[in-house]
Amino acid sequence: MADYLLIHAPDRAQELVRRVYDAPTTLLRFPNRGRSGKRGGTRELVLAPLPYIVVCTVRGDLVFVVRVLHGAQQWS
């Protein structure tokens, strides 16, 4: 994703990657933030106004990023 953004949005790439990277850390304090995921045990954080969804699981004090999707992508 970072490589794509560096090519297509070089002036905003660092900011966008940072937002995607930082978003899951809020689940440590607010584990029910976001919506229930399409897959059991996952949470989905929509990064509005960005078109990205961060799919995560929370286990104790650890947050695991399962996948970062563009909003137009289908889960498979």
Secondary structure, 3 states (H helix, E strand, C coil): CHHHHHHHCCCCHHHHHHHHHHHHHHHHCCCCCCEECCCCCCEEEECCCCCEEEEEEEECCEEEEEEEEECCCCCC
